[in-house]
Amino acid sequence: MSGEGTDSELVRTQAVTVLRAALLSRQGVADALRACWYRHPLFASTLMSESLRLRFPPGCDLRLVTAFVARVRAGQGGAAGGFPGREAEAVIRACLGETALLESVHPGQFSYPELGIAILGRLFAEWHPDNAQLREWFEHVGRATVAMRENSPALAGGEADWYAAGMHQSPFAAPMDEAGRSEEA
């Protein structure tokens, strides 16, 4: 059991390290976000909520959130109506403390990880912190992740279940081009 914990800790640490390097180099950010979301979901979700609170401080005009969601949707391409904009706005606003919209959106209608990847992708497409800012921000998010785990013991169980189910090794964690190649083989 202790080896399992050590392995999952290594997976989490590597995911955060790779994401930080990708954000600094601005290379492979989408793939690093995807890997981090599946390999360290608690850090990734905390990164999203903390970054959204930084981007949209208390009292900000909610039209800025709606415009941001429109940019996320546009960046996703695909067929009209293919991106769950209503759900994305509900998730963002829940991260900002307004949960009423989230209650009207059924979680079976969208994938939280995929939505989080899209939201974080747009956030970092618009915000390019330098090395010092990113180091400070990741330290902040790391502390917030520890606090989340300590204040919500159910998260630790959910995280253990995630790794026990092998979700960190899911094909969804692979870079999109690698996932596509493995399907062709």
Secondary structure, 3 states (H helix, E strand, C coil): CHHHHHHHHHHHHHHHHHHHHHHHHCCCHHHHHHHHHHHCHHHHHHHHHHHHHHHCCCCCCHHHHHHHHHHHHHHHCCCCCCCCHHHHHHHHHHHCCCCHHHHCCCHHHCCHHHHHHHHHHHHHHHCCCCHHHHHHHHHHHHHHHHHHHHHCHHHHHHHHHHHHCCHHHCHHHCCHHHHHHHHHC
